Amino acid sequence: MPIIILVEPQLGENIGTAARAMANFGLAEMRIVNPRDGWPNERARGAASRADHVIDGITVYDTAAEAVADLGFVYATTARSREMAKAVVGPEEAAARCASLSRDGVRTGILFGRERWGLTNDEVALADEIVTLPVDPTFASLNIAQAVLILSYEWRKASVGADLPFAATEGSPPASKEDVLRLMAHLEEALDAVNYFRPEEKKPVMTRNLLNIFQKAQLSDQEVRTLRGVVAALEVGPLSPEEIAARRRAKSERKAAAKAAQAAASGDDDAAETAN
């Protein structure tokens, strides 16, 4: 995996947020060159948001040349042309190259410049290739942590893959066509009762449109049951205040009974444990 090298970072917070960005995507080794506020820096640790393994492993160098001396391939990041005879690539290609070289046992690194003005030409000259980001040229400056985040993300995709950490929660199975048609028949009956289909000769087109809506939605079994309940509730019509109050009381009583049963079961378990 590539080593992230920050050249003369001014703010500890930028070191910390860059470390956090690295940790998000599995990078662990950072080097810093002549940090303005010295090292260690508690502001860096605070900004790292528990990426302590990156912060604790940081090594400090006096010059960029010393920081890259043991590396086999180095990229320099820059937002502007340096008119050097070096290949210029985007973040995706750079990350893929780093991943490939790492698999071959070659140690790689990526140089990031100062917050205000980046890398010097002499520092860029230390690199094998230049990596630049496809930013808006009228506002090309990125925060160090932002640039580190983008390169780290691309490296993660190139080396580990783009698999997401979790999938959609598995829900109810798809509804059968028979159940969807029954829902449609139920809805049609309810709409007929309120004289929805007007004029009558348009009813076939209107019912077909409603059925198409259901089919495009690819309803689950649970969703069909829910919609059947909605239609049934509409068929009943509005409840009187007394009916609403009665339903609420019944619901409260069911909850209280369930809670009492749960408490009783818990008491039985405690008694059994005591007896044992």
C-alpha positions in Angstrom: 0.0 0.0 0.0 1.3 3.5 -0.7 2.9 5.6 2.0 1.3 9.1 2.4 3.9 11.8 2.7 2.9 15.3 3.8 5.5 17.9 3.1 5.8 20.7 5.6 2.1 20.6 6.8 1.2 23.7 8.7 -1.7 22.6 10.9 -1.9 19.6 13.1 -5.6 19.4 12.3 -4.7 18.8 8.6 -2.4 16.0 9.6 -5.1 14.4 11.7 -7.9 14.6 9.1 -5.5 13.2 6.5 -4.8 10.3 8.9 -8.5 9.8 9.4 -9.0 9.7 5.6 -6.3 7.1 5.2 -7.7 4.9 7.9 -11.2 5.1 6.3 -9.8 3.2 3.3 -7.2 0.9 4.9 -3.9 3.0 4.5 -1.8 3.0 7.6 1.7 4.6 7.0 2.2 8.3 7.0 5.4 10.3 6.9 5.6 14.1 7.5 8.4 16.4 6.4 9.4 19.3 8.7 5.9 20.0 10.2 5.6 23.7 11.1 4.3 23.1 14.6 6.6 20.2 15.4 5.7 16.6 16.3 3.9 15.1 18.2 0.9 17.3 17.9 -2.2 16.8 20.1 -4.4 18.7 17.6 -3.5 16.1 15.0 -4.5 13.3 17.3 -7.8 15.0 18.1 -8.6 15.6 14.5 -7.8 12.0 13.6 -11.0 10.8 15.2 -9.5 7.6 16.7 -7.2 6.8 13.7 -4.6 6.5 16.4 -2.7 3.7 14.7 -1.9 6.1 11.8 -0.9 8.9 14.2 1.3 6.6 16.4 3.1 5.3 13.3 4.1 8.6 11.8 7.7 9.2 11.1 9.2 12.7 10.7 11.9 13.7 8.1 13.8 16.8 7.5 13.4 16.8 3.7 11.2 15.3 1.1 14.3 13.6 -0.4 14.9 11.8 2.8 11.2 10.8 3.1 11.2 9.0 -0.3 14.7 7.6 -0.2 13.7 4.0 0.5 10.8 4.0 -1.9 10.7 2.4 -5.3 8.1 4.5 -7.0 6.7 7.9 -6.0 3.8 10.1 -7.2 3.8 13.8 -6.7 0.4 15.6 -6.4 0.0 19.0 -8.0 -2.9 21.0 -9.3 -0.8 22.9 -11.9 1.5 22.1 -14.8 5.2 22.0 -13.9 6.4 21.7 -17.5 8.4 18.6 -16.6 8.9 15.5 -18.8 6.9 13.3 -16.5 3.8 11.3 -17.1 0.7 12.9 -15.7 -2.1 10.6 -14.6 -5.4 10.8 -12.7 -6.1 9.4 -9.3 -7.7 6.1 -10.6 -4.7 5.3 -12.8 -2.2 6.3 -10.0 -4.0 4.1 -7.5 -4.1 1.1 -9.8 -0.4 1.5 -10.5 0.4 1.7 -6.7 -1.7 -1.4 -6.1 0.0 -3.3 -8.9 3.5 -2.3 -7.8 2.7 -3.2 -4.2 1.7 -6.7 -5.3 5.1 -7.0 -6.9 6.8 -6.0 -3.7 7.7 -2.4 -4.7 7.2 0.2 -2.0 5.3 3.2 -3.2 4.5 6.7 -1.9 2.5 9.8 -2.7 3.8 13.2 -2.0 1.4 16.0 -0.9 2.5 19.6 -0.7 2.0 22.5 1.6 -1.5 23.9 2.3 -0.7 27.3 0.7 1.4 26.5 -2.3 2.0 22.8 -2.7 5.3 21.1 -3.6 8.3 22.9 -5.0 9.6 22.0 -8.5 12.6 20.3 -6.8 10.2 18.1 -4.7 8.1 17.2 -7.8 11.3 16.2 -9.5 11.8 13.5 -6.9 8.7 11.7 -8.2 8.5 9.2 -11.0 5.1 10.5 -12.2 2.6 13.3 -11.4 -0.9 12.7 -10.2 -3.5 15.4 -10.6 -7.2 15.5 -9.9 -9.9 16.5 -12.4 -11.0 19.6 -10.5 -12.6 22.8 -11.8 -9.6 24.8 -13.0 -11.1 28.0 -11.7 -11.0 26.6 -8.2 -8.4 23.9 -8.2 -7.0 24.0 -4.6 -8.0 21.1 -2.3 -7.5 20.7 1.4 -4.8 18.2 2.1 -7.2 15.8 3.7 -9.5 16.0 0.7 -6.7 15.1 -1.7 -5.6 12.2 0.6 -9.1 11.0 0.8 -9.5 10.8 -3.0 -6.3 8.9 -3.5 -7.0 6.6 -0.6 -10.4 5.8 -1.9 -9.1 5.0 -5.4 -6.4 2.8 -3.9 -9.0 0.9 -1.9 -11.0 0.3 -5.1 -7.9 -0.8 -7.0 -6.5 -3.1 -4.4 -9.4 -4.5 -2.4 -12.3 -3.9 -4.7 -15.4 -1.8 -4.6 -17.6 -4.2 -2.6 -19.8 -2.3 -0.2 -19.6 -3.1 3.5 -23.3 -4.2 3.7 -26.2 -5.0 1.4 -29.8 -4.0 1.4 -31.8 -5.6 4.3 -33.5 -8.7 3.0 -37.2 -8.0 3.1 -40.4 -9.9 2.3 -40.4 -12.1 -0.8 -42.0 -10.7 -4.0 -45.7 -10.9 -4.2 -47.2 -13.5 -6.6 -49.1 -12.2 -9.6 -52.2 -13.8 -8.1 -51.9 -11.7 -5.0 -51.3 -8.5 -7.0 -54.4 -9.3 -9.1 -56.4 -9.9 -5.9 -55.2 -6.5 -4.5 -56.3 -4.9 -7.8 -59.7 -6.6 -7.6 -60.1 -5.4 -4.0 -59.2 -1.9 -4.9 -61.5 -1.9 -8.0 -64.4 -3.0 -5.8 -63.7 -0.2 -3.3 -63.4 2.4 -6.0 -66.6 1.2 -7.6 -68.4 1.7 -4.3 -67.5 5.4 -4.4 -68.2 5.8 -8.1 -64.6 6.6 -8.9 -64.7 5.3 -12.5 -66.2 8.1 -14.3 -67.1 8.1 -17.1 -67.9 4.4 -17.0 -66.5 3.7 -20.5 -63.0 4.7 -19.3 -63.0 2.1 -16.5 -61.0 -0.5 -18.5 -58.2 2.0 -19.2 -58.2 3.4 -15.7 -58.0 -0.1 -14.1 -55.3 -1.1 -16.5 -53.2 2.0 -15.5 -53.6 1.2 -11.8 -52.5 -2.4 -12.4 -49.5 -1.2 -14.3 -48.5 1.0 -11.4 -48.6 -2.1 -9.1 -46.6 -4.2 -11.6 -43.9 -1.6 -12.0 -43.5 -1.3 -8.3 -42.6 -5.0 -8.0 -44.5 -5.2 -4.7 -43.4 -7.6 -2.0 -45.8 -10.0 -0.2 -45.8 -7.7 2.8 -46.5 -4.6 0.8 -49.5 -6.3 -0.8 -50.9 -7.2 2.6 -50.3 -3.6 3.8 -52.2 -2.2 0.8 -55.0 -4.6 1.2 -55.3 -3.4 4.8 -55.3 0.2 3.6 -58.2 -0.5 1.1 -60.1 -2.3 3.8 -59.8 0.6 6.2 -61.0 3.0 3.5 -64.0 0.7 2.9 -65.0 1.0 6.6 -65.0 4.7 6.3 -64.3 7.3 9.0 -64.7 6.2 12.6 -66.6 8.1 15.2 -64.7 9.6 18.2 -66.2 6.8 20.4 -65.0 4.1 18.0 -61.5 5.7 17.9 -61.3 5.8 21.7 -62.5 2.2 22.0 -59.8 1.1 19.6 -57.1 3.0 21.5 -58.3 1.4 24.8 -58.2 -2.0 23.2 -54.7 -1.4 21.9 -53.5 -0.2 25.3 -55.0 -3.2 27.0 -53.3 -5.6 24.5 -49.9 -3.9 25.2 -50.4 -4.1 28.9 -51.3 -7.8 28.7 -48.3 -8.5 26.6 -46.1 -6.7 29.0 -47.5 -8.5 32.0 -47.1 -11.8 30.3 -43.4 -11.0 29.5 -42.8 -10.0 33.1 -44.4 -13.2 34.4 -42.3 -15.2 32.0 -39.2 -13.4 33.2 -40.1 -14.1 36.8 -40.5 -17.8 36.1 -37.1 -17.8 34.6 -35.6 -16.1 37.6 -37.3 -18.6 39.9 -36.0 -21.5 37.9 -32.4 -20.1 38.1 -32.8 -19.6 41.8 -34.0 -23.2 42.3 -31.0 -24.4 40.3 
